[in-house]
Amino acid sequence: MQEFKIKEATRVDLPELMMLYVHLHDSPLTSIDKYIESVWSRIEKNENHHVLVGFSDEKMVSSCNIIVIENIAGHHHQRPYALIENVITHPDFRKRGYASLILSAAKDIAIKSNCYKIMLMTGSKHESTLNFYRRAGYNSNDKTAFIQWLAATDPPLNGLHFWRK
């Protein structure tokens, strides 16, 4: 395996990260405009949101997001939990162990944050991808995930108001 380094992404990494995301569900290349800049700024300011990026010989080849979610429910003594999304490795660099290393780094963040669990979601139905996550220690037996997709035109809270003190 070539030298592989993992770090938390910074603003400098954003152009290369956007290029890597092209390989995430065959997404179109998104230009870095004011909106992307503002989203990135919020991500960087959120101490619980981590965008991990992995480099092989100075080229970004793998990434994932892990978000630590605070929890006041008592069944796990108010310990937080984590969510992993957007796991991607450049197609030319797959099957080299890089995604496993990125997931291991994400797990380290969850452990250091005292999380009691990590949830990982994937849109893939490929058995090879699902088996990869199983080998990484994740299971698909304990929980059932449901997703409700929201349109950009949906009114917030169906016109209801949300109060926050």
C-alpha positions as CSV (number, residue, x, y, z in Angstrom):
1,M,0.0,0.0,0.0
2,Q,1.3,3.5,-0.8
3,E,1.6,6.0,1.9
4,F,-1.8,7.1,3.1
5,K,-2.5,10.1,5.3
6,I,-5.8,11.1,6.9
7,K,-6.7,14.5,8.2
8,E,-9.7,16.7,8.8
9,A,-10.5,18.7,5.7
10,T,-10.0,22.4,5.6
11,R,-11.1,25.1,3.2
12,V,-7.9,24.4,1.1
13,D,-9.2,20.9,0.5
14,L,-12.6,21.9,-0.8
15,P,-11.8,21.9,-4.5
16,E,-10.3,18.5,-4.4
17,L,-13.1,17.2,-2.2
18,M,-15.7,18.5,-4.6
19,M,-13.9,16.6,-7.4
20,L,-13.9,13.4,-5.3
21,Y,-17.7,13.8,-4.7
22,V,-18.2,13.4,-8.4
23,H,-17.8,9.7,-7.8
24,L,-20.4,9.7,-5.0
25,H,-23.5,8.3,-6.8
26,D,-22.2,9.8,-10.1
27,S,-22.9,13.3,-8.9
28,P,-22.2,16.3,-11.1
29,L,-19.3,18.5,-10.3
30,T,-20.5,21.3,-8.1
31,S,-18.7,24.6,-8.5
32,I,-17.6,26.4,-5.3
33,D,-19.9,29.4,-5.1
34,K,-21.0,31.6,-2.3
35,Y,-23.6,29.0,-1.2
36,I,-21.0,26.2,-1.0
37,E,-18.6,28.5,0.8
38,S,-21.3,29.3,3.4
39,V,-22.1,25.6,3.9
40,W,-18.4,24.9,4.3
41,S,-18.0,27.7,6.8
42,R,-20.8,26.2,9.0
43,I,-19.3,22.8,8.8
44,E,-15.9,24.1,9.9
45,K,-17.4,26.0,12.8
46,N,-19.3,22.9,14.0
47,E,-17.0,21.0,16.4
48,N,-19.2,17.9,16.1
49,H,-19.0,17.7,12.3
50,H,-15.9,16.1,10.8
51,V,-15.0,15.7,7.2
52,L,-12.2,13.2,7.0
53,V,-10.1,13.1,3.8
54,G,-7.4,10.6,2.9
55,F,-4.4,11.2,0.6
56,S,-2.3,8.7,-1.3
57,D,0.9,10.3,-2.5
58,E,-0.6,13.8,-2.0
59,K,-3.8,13.0,-4.0
60,M,-7.1,13.0,-2.2
61,V,-8.6,9.6,-2.8
62,S,-11.0,8.9,0.1
63,S,-13.4,10.7,2.4
64,C,-16.3,10.4,4.9
65,N,-18.3,12.6,7.1
66,I,-18.9,11.8,10.8
67,I,-21.2,13.9,12.9
68,V,-21.4,13.5,16.7
69,I,-24.9,14.0,17.9
70,E,-25.5,15.1,21.5
71,N,-28.1,13.0,23.3
72,I,-30.2,13.6,26.4
73,A,-32.1,10.3,26.3
74,G,-31.3,8.3,29.4
75,H,-31.1,4.7,28.0
76,H,-27.4,5.2,27.3
77,H,-26.6,7.6,30.1
78,Q,-26.9,10.7,27.8
79,R,-23.9,9.6,25.8
80,P,-23.8,11.0,22.2
81,Y,-24.0,8.9,19.1
82,A,-22.5,9.4,15.7
83,L,-23.6,9.2,12.1
84,I,-21.4,8.5,9.1
85,E,-22.3,9.5,5.6
86,N,-20.7,10.2,2.2
87,V,-18.1,7.4,2.4
88,I,-16.3,7.6,-0.9
89,T,-13.1,6.3,-2.5
90,H,-12.0,7.3,-5.9
91,P,-12.7,4.3,-8.3
92,D,-9.0,4.2,-9.3
93,F,-8.0,3.7,-5.7
94,R,-10.5,1.1,-4.4
95,K,-9.6,-2.2,-3.0
96,R,-6.5,-0.8,-1.3
97,G,-7.8,-0.5,2.2
98,Y,-8.2,3.3,2.2
99,A,-12.0,3.3,3.0
100,S,-11.3,1.0,5.9
101,L,-8.7,3.4,7.2
102,I,-11.0,6.3,6.8
103,L,-13.8,4.5,8.7
104,S,-11.3,3.5,11.4
105,A,-10.4,7.2,11.8
106,A,-14.1,8.1,12.1
107,K,-14.5,5.4,14.7
108,D,-11.6,7.0,16.7
109,I,-13.5,10.3,16.7
110,A,-16.6,8.5,17.9
111,I,-14.7,6.8,20.7
112,K,-13.0,10.0,21.8
113,S,-16.4,11.7,21.8
114,N,-17.7,9.0,24.2
115,C,-20.3,7.9,21.6
116,Y,-22.2,4.7,22.4
117,K,-22.8,3.8,18.8
118,I,-22.1,4.8,15.2
119,M,-24.8,4.6,12.5
120,L,-23.7,4.4,8.9
121,M,-26.0,4.8,6.0
122,T,-25.4,3.8,2.4
123,G,-27.5,4.1,-0.7
124,S,-25.6,1.2,-2.2
125,K,-27.4,-2.1,-2.8
126,H,-24.3,-3.8,-4.1
127,E,-23.6,-6.9,-2.0
128,S,-19.8,-6.2,-2.2
129,T,-20.4,-2.7,-0.6
130,L,-22.7,-4.1,2.0
131,N,-20.2,-6.8,2.8
132,F,-17.4,-4.2,3.1
133,Y,-19.4,-2.4,5.8
134,R,-20.1,-5.6,7.6
135,R,-16.4,-6.5,7.6
136,A,-15.8,-3.0,9.0
137,G,-17.9,-3.9,12.0
138,Y,-21.3,-2.5,11.0
139,N,-24.5,-4.6,10.9
140,S,-27.8,-4.1,9.2
141,N,-29.8,-6.2,11.8
142,D,-30.2,-3.9,14.8
143,K,-32.1,-0.9,13.3
144,T,-34.4,-0.1,10.4
145,A,-33.6,3.1,8.5
146,F,-36.4,5.1,6.9
147,I,-35.7,8.1,4.7
148,Q,-38.1,10.9,3.7
149,W,-36.8,13.0,0.9
150,L,-37.8,16.6,1.1
151,A,-38.1,18.8,-2.0
152,A,-36.5,22.2,-2.0
153,T,-39.9,23.7,-2.5
154,D,-41.4,22.1,0.7
155,P,-42.5,24.8,3.1
156,P,-40.8,24.6,6.5
157,L,-42.8,22.6,9.0
158,N,-45.8,22.7,6.6
159,G,-46.4,26.4,7.5
160,L,-46.2,25.7,11.3
161,H,-43.9,27.8,13.4
162,F,-41.1,26.3,15.5
163,W,-40.3,28.2,18.7
164,R,-36.9,28.1,20.3
165,K,-36.2,30.1,23.4
